[in-house]
Amino acid sequence: MPVLALRALLLLALLIVVIVTMPTVGLARLTQEYDLKAAFLFHFAQFVDWPADALPEGNSPLTIGILGRDPFGKSLDDIVSNETVDGHKLLVRRFQNVAQVDSCHILFIDSSESGRMDQILSHLKGRSILTVGDTKDFALKSGIIGFVLSEKRLRLAVNLAAANVARLTISSKLLRQSQIVGPVPVQ
C-alpha cells in the first residue's frame, strides 16, 4: 500500500474516532455538571430554613422537585436516597407543569421551562419554595438560587429579596460562597 494511501486511511480512522467519541465526551461533561448540581440541591436542604408552616416538625418529607425536563437522570435520586435533614426524609418528585407543584420545598426549574419562567415564578411567589435554576440570569429574574458557570467553575447567584418573599432563611455559610444579586431585601 502506498504511503499516501496509508496516511489517508489513518487520517480517516482518526476522524471516525473523533466523530464517534465527541458526543460521548460532551455527554460525560454534561452528566458531571448535573451530578454536581444534584449534590448542591441536596446540600441546599441543609443550609436553608423554612418557616414552620412550610416544613412542620414531625416526619413530613422535605421534597426536592424538578419542573420540566429532568437533566439529573437518577443521580439526584441516588444522592438523596435514605438521607434525612433535621429528621425529614428527602423525597424527589418530578412535575410537568407548575400547577402540579403542591408540596415542594426545593424546586429545580429546568431550562426547558425558560419560555414560561415569568409565569412559573409568578405562580410560586409568596410560597416557601426555594427556586433553583440554571437559565441565564435566573436569580436576577426573581428565582432564588441560580447556577452560573464561570471560568469552568459552578458558582451560585442568590437573590435575597426573592428568598425574603418566600420566607426562607439562607445560611451565611452558603451566602459566603455566593454572589448576591437583585434588589436588597428590606429588613
N, C-alpha and C positions, 0 to 999 in steps of 0.2 A: 504494500500500500504506500503510495507516495506520501511524503512528509506533509504536504499541503492538505491532502485529504484527511490524514490522521489528525492534524490540528483542527480542521473544520469539524470532524467528528467529536473531538474532545470539547471544543467550544459549544457544540450543540448539546452534548451531555451535561456540561456545566450549566448552560442556560436552562435546561429542563429541570435540573436540581434546584436552581434558584427560584424558578417559577412555582414549582411544586411546594417548596418549603416556605415561601413568603407568606401565604395566608396563615400557616401554622404559627409562624413567629409572631405575626400580628395578633392572632387569636390568643396565643400564650401571654403576650403583653397585656391584652385587654382582660384576660382572666385574672392575671396577677393584680391588676388595678382594682377589679371588683372584689377580689378576695380581701384586699386591704380595706376597701370601703366597707365591706361586710364587718370586718373586725372593728372599724370605727363605729358603726351602728351599734354593735354590742357594747362598746365602751361608753357611748353616749348615755346609755341607760344608767351607768354608774356615776356620771358627772352632771346629771340634771335632776332637779327636784320638781315633782308635780304637786299641785295642790291636793288636799285630802279628798275632795270630791271627784278628782280625776283618777286617783290611784289610792283607793281606800285601803286601810290596813286589812290584813287577813290574807287569804290565799288567792286573791284575784290575780290573774296573769298580767304581766307587762307585755303589751303587744307591739311588735315591730311590723309595720305594714309596708307593702310595696304597691304603689299605684302605677298602673300601666305595665309595659313590658318588664319582665324580670331579668335584669342583667347579671344576677348573682348565681343563677343555677342553684345547686344545692349547698354552696359554700356557706351562705347565711344560716341555713337550717342546721348545718353541721356545727357551726361556731356556737350557736345558742342552745344546742341540744343538751338537755339536762343541766342548764345553767339557771341560776336564780340571782336576783338583785334585791337586796333588802327583804328577802323572804318571798318575793314574787317570781314565779316561774316565768321564763321568757317564752314567748309564742310568736311565730311568724305567720302572717296572713297576707294573701295577695288579693288586690282589689282591681277590678277592671274599670270602674268609674268612681268618681268622688262621692256619689250618692250612697255607695256601699260602705263607705268608711264610717263605722259606728264606734265600736270600742277599739281605740288605737292610741298609742302613746308616742311612738316614733313612726313617722311616715316618710319613706323614701319616695320621692316623686320622680319617676324615670323621665328621661329626655323625650320619650315618645309622647309625653303629655305637654310638651313645650307650647304647642298652639293653644292649649286650654289653661295655661298657667294662671292667668289673672282670674279666671272663673274658679279654678280649684282653690287658690289661696283665699279668695273672697268667701267661698263656701265654708272654709275651715276657720276663718277669722273669729277670734274670741274663744275658740275651743282649745283646750290644753293639750295640743298635739305638737310635738317637736317636728317641724317640717324640715326635711333634708333633701337636697337635690344637687345635681352636677351640671345643670344647664348654665349657660353664660349668665353671669350676674344674678344668680338665683337669690342670694341673700339681699342684694340691692333691691330686688323686686318683691320684698316682703316675705320671702322664705326665711327661716331662722338660721339654718346652717347650710352653707354652700361649699361643696368640694371644688377646689381650684387646683389645676395642675400648673405649676410654675417651676421652671428650671428643672424639669423631670422629677419634681417632688410634689406630693399631695399636701395641700395646705387647706386650712379652713377659713372661711369668711363667716362671721357671726353677726346677725342683725339683732342687737339687744332690744331695740324698740319692738320688734315683732315678738321676741321672747316675752317681753313685758306684757304685751297684749294677750298672749296665750297663758299668762300667769305662771311661767316657767322660770326657775332659778337655775342658772348655769354656773357651775363651779368655776372659781377663779383659776383652778388648775387647768381647765380646758381653755378658758379665755386667754391665759398667758401664751398659749400656743396658737392663737387665732388672730386674724385681722378683724377688727371691729368695723362694720360698715353700716350705712344707713343713718337715719336720724338718731340723735342721742335720746334715750328714753327719759321721760320726766319722772323724777323720784318723789 
